[in-house]
Amino acid sequence: MSVEAIRIVGARQNNLKNLSLDLPLHELIVITGVSGSGKSSLAFDTLYAEGQRRYVESFSAYARQFLERMDKPQVERVEGIPPAIAIDQSNPIKNSRSTVGTMTELTDHIRLLFAKIGQLHCQQCGRPVQRSHASTIVTSLLQQAAGQAVMIGFPYQRTAQQTPEAIRLELQRLGFTRLLVAEQVVRLDAEAPLPDAGTPIEVLVDRIVVQAERRARLLDSLEQGLRFGQGLVVVHFPDGLQQKFSQHLHCPECNITYRDPVPNLFSFNSPLTGPSNPGVAPARATNAACSWPFAPDTVFPPMCPLPGSRPSSGRP
Ligand SMILES: [Zn+2]
């Protein structure tokens, strides 16, 4: 049975007189009392000392010699104590950005943890954002669409200067002969109308039934799509649905690209956590240096001539 409280039995450190009590976990607990009543003896010399002592005990004998040894507190027993952090009351920190995390250097570890094993979710749609590779897309297709005839395409990024004829010639030079317009396959010949400027053109790479035996061809077509689609490939299913895959940290549904997570991205005083970097709103919210919106007329007095200056001419 898990203990939902720290149980102290028979604490006799300093002024404590055989004190026994339960302290619930996950709660903010305040210890009050007159000077000399044993508040610090309970919090620091018993609770923290025992938590720290057990933590140090978990290291090898070799590692222990480099760590500060703490004396065993005078207490009969302490149960259910997790690893502890203590912040001394005498530490005068004047910086408003100082938190429990920065004082204990926990934020450094948490930053590293987030950057290394954090799962990125799109800030707009909440979907997990992952890099797709041709092999992972094939595995996903074999799981969800085995036996279905799918169409594999990629969005061709046209430039404003390209005429429809130039696009046609370029795609034919690359070996593509068909486009996908509103789920319909259109031959890429002189008569085929191209979508309006500004609308991405979707180029058909392959029509194929998803089967394990056709894995090599699926891989080849998806790799081709990712290469010419600048990392983006679209798979169309027979029911009219489509799924986009990206090989970047990019949400294909919302068309938002995310940068690789690095520890500095989770720091509240790093220039990386600016408004131009999406996905880091929680870190930005704690930035004491960030600008707060305010109404200027509530801060600055109304415009009035300075003493001794003449009113500007041309005004009533
Ligand atoms: Zn999204």
Boltz pocket constraint, residues with backbone or C-beta under 6 A from the ligand:
constraints:
  - pocket:
      binder: B
      contacts: [[A, 122], [A, 123], [A, 124], [A, 125], [A, 126], [A, 127], [A, 251], [A, 252], [A, 253], [A, 254], [A, 255]]
      max_distance: 6.0
